[in-house]
Each structure stands twice: as C-alpha cells, then as structure tokens.
Amino acid sequence: MSRAFVFPGQGAQTIGMGQALAAAYPAAMAVFQEVDEALGEKLSSLIWDGDIADLTLTANAQPALMATSLAALRAMEAEGVAITDASFVAGHSLGEYSALAASGALTIADAARLLRIRGQAMQAAVPVGQGAMAALLGLDFATVTDVAAEAAQGQVCQAANDNDPAQVVVSGHKDAVERAVEIAKARGARRAMLLPVSAPFHCTLMQPAADRMADALADVALQAPKVALVANVRAQAVSDPEDIRKLLIAQVTGSVRWRESVAWMADQGVAEFWEIGAGKALSGMIKRIAKGAETRNFGTPEDVASLRTP
C-alpha cells in the first residue's frame, strides 16, 4: 500500500504540543533543542509553558509546528519507521518546510531559521488590520474564485487555500474579504466566517514577504529530498532542489492547492496518509478529498507506540 507523510500548517498549534514526545523519546527532545539553538532562544519553553497568544504569533507558530512535526517523526524513526517508507511527502503551507526537513532536503536548523524569517516577513508585509482571511464552506473552488473576483472591487481578494471540496479560504484586503463573506452567503455557502489570523496569507499582498524569502532561500543549501515533495503551488511531485527553491518563494503569494495535491497523490496510488505533528485537521480534509483513503495521526507517544509490532 502506497503511503504519504503529510505535515500540518498554522492553526494546529497548542500549548504543550510535543512535550510528551520529548519526554518519551530522546530523539524528539533533540529536535526541540536543535530548534532552540538555531533560533538562539528557548522556543520549546514557549511551546510547552507559554501563552497561546504568544505561540499563535506567526513568527513563533511556524517554527514551533515544524519542530513538533520533526520531533514526532524522530520518535517514529526510533520505532523503526523510515522516511523512505513514504512514496511522497507534503505539507500545508508552512508544513511544506516540515516535509522538506523530514525528507532531508533542509536541515532542521535551516528550516527553523527560514520559518522564523517567513513568519516575521508575512506579518510585516501588511499593516495589522488592513488584511483578512475568511473560510467559505459549502462552495467549490470555481465558485469561490468567482466570489473573490466579484468582491475585489479594485482591491485584492483571492482564493488562498483550496483545502477540500467544500472548504476554500479567501485572503486579501479586509474590506474585500468581508464583501466575499456576504457574497458567499448569498451564493449558498453553508458557513462563511472571518478567520482569527494576523495577516492575509497566500495572496499578492504578501509580495514583500516573497521577496524576503527569495533572499533568505538564496543563502540556504537545499538537497534533493529522499522522498519527492508534492508542492503546494504545483500540486505535483518535485525533487529538483532549484525547483523547490522557486516554489517555496512562489508559495508565499500563491494558493495552497491542498485538494489537488491530495487528489494527485491518490491518483498515484497513495491509499494511506500519515499526518505527523500537531492536530488532525489534514486528516479530515483528506477523507473529504480521497474517498476511502486511510489516515493515521502521529502527535503523541501513544500514537507512535502503535507502530510497535506486537
């Protein structure tokens, strides 16, 4: 049975995530220590004992979620799982960096530093209060694209995350996104609501952040991943390091094509998706995209211990 390892994005963060894994597996603890060292601060203390409002800040949440995913993977490796047991790796937005670190394309330290820069740059790209994102439920991607175009009225409003057949997120100027919410409701959306995010991710307003990431990525060594990455903006597998570098830059302003990515993997014969790290949001999306696909979650010592052969 072909398998994919998938890595969660922002929104999955919780205080205490990964702490039990770090206590149970020295290799998991080593990941948090490596991230702390790379950033020159005790991010692990914030993750385990901090305030959720501080952890949710983009510049903290991004490296924290990567650290938790890689800690879970190291614990899984201690139980005999290898990254090459997967046919593909993929991650949702920042999760793409976790996938690249998991597959050996990036070091954990470089992934942590890049995500800190990415988080700061995305936050700085648009003044607080000028941008927004909204989830539109019950409408397909084509309809949401039409809704966003109608709502724009000279401002930016774009389909940012194509999460599953009935969940698309729009991003852009706050006024335009609020208009999109009302238009979506009129078009029959089951729900349409603003999201509690601090910036309008994955739209053209993020161009300053994309420029900053181009500079940051130029200084980082990227290796060919041991397992092909299914990239957010391409929704197909990629292995060439220079392709990956370009796609990571494009990803800052581009749509996260998660629905298409999962469907593409299913078409390649992937029948099992293992979500590695905090939360279970991706598993829910995957079940709505690839009917009949099996999902497993690995975020706790109990999850990882289930890998042991009886």
Rosetta blueprint (number, residue, H / E / L):
1 M L
2 S E
3 R E
4 A E
5 F E
6 V E
7 F E
8 P L
9 G L
10 Q L
11 G L
12 A L
13 Q L
14 T L
15 I L
16 G L
17 M L
18 G L
19 Q H
20 A H
21 L H
22 A H
23 A H
24 A H
25 Y L
26 P H
27 A H
28 A H
29 M H
30 A H
31 V H
32 F H
33 Q H
34 E H
35 V H
36 D H
37 E H
38 A H
39 L H
40 G L
41 E L
42 K L
43 L H
44 S H
45 S H
46 L H
47 I H
48 W H
49 D H
50 G L
51 D L
52 I H
53 A H
54 D H
55 L H
56 T H
57 L L
58 T H
59 A H
60 N H
61 A H
62 Q H
63 P H
64 A H
65 L H
66 M H
67 A H
68 T H
69 S H
70 L H
71 A H
72 A H
73 L H
74 R H
75 A H
76 M H
77 E H
78 A H
79 E L
80 G L
81 V L
82 A L
83 I H
84 T H
85 D H
86 A L
87 S L
88 F E
89 V E
90 A E
91 G E
92 H L
93 S L
94 L L
95 G H
96 E H
97 Y H
98 S H
99 A H
100 L H
101 A H
102 A H
103 S L
104 G L
105 A L
106 L L
107 T L
108 I H
109 A H
110 D H
111 A H
112 A H
113 R H
114 L H
115 L H
116 R H
117 I H
118 R H
119 G H
120 Q H
121 A H
122 M H
123 Q H
124 A H
125 A H
126 V L
127 P L
128 V L
129 G L
130 Q L
131 G E
132 A E
133 M E
134 A E
135 A E
136 L E
137 L E
138 G L
139 L L
140 D L
141 F H
142 A H
143 T H
144 V H
145 T H
146 D H
147 V H
148 A H
149 A H
150 E H
151 A H
152 A H
153 Q L
154 G L
155 Q L
156 V L
157 C E
158 Q E
159 A E
160 A E
161 N E
162 D E
163 N E
164 D E
165 P L
166 A L
167 Q E
168 V E
169 V E
170 V E
171 S E
172 G E
173 H E
174 K H
175 D H
176 A H
177 V H
178 E H
179 R H
180 A H
181 V H
182 E H
183 I H
184 A H
185 K H
186 A H
187 R L
188 G L
189 A L
190 R L
191 R E
192 A E
193 M E
194 L E
195 L L
196 P L
197 V L
198 S L
199 A L
200 P L
201 F L
202 H L
203 C L
204 T H
205 L H
206 M H
207 Q H
208 P H
209 A H
210 A H
211 D H
212 R H
213 M H
214 A H
215 D H
216 A H
217 L H
218 A H
219 D L
220 V L
221 A L
222 L L
223 Q L
224 A L
225 P L
226 K L
227 V L
228 A E
229 L E
230 V E
231 A L
232 N L
233 V L
234 R L
235 A L
236 Q L
237 A E
238 V E
239 S L
240 D L
241 P H
242 E H
243 D H
244 I H
245 R H
246 K H
247 L H
248 L H
249 I H
250 A H
251 Q H
252 V H
253 T H
254 G L
255 S L
256 V E
257 R L
258 W H
259 R H
260 E H
261 S H
262 V H
263 A H
264 W H
265 M H
266 A H
267 D H
268 Q L
269 G L
270 V E
271 A E
272 E E
273 F E
274 W E
275 E E
276 I E
277 G L
278 A L
279 G L
280 K L
281 A H
282 L H
283 S H
284 G H
285 M H
286 I H
287 K H
288 R H
289 I H
290 A L
291 K L
292 G L
293 A L
294 E E
295 T E
296 R E
297 N E
298 F E
299 G L
300 T L
301 P H
302 E H
303 D H
304 V H
305 A H
306 S L
307 L L
308 R L
309 T L
310 P L
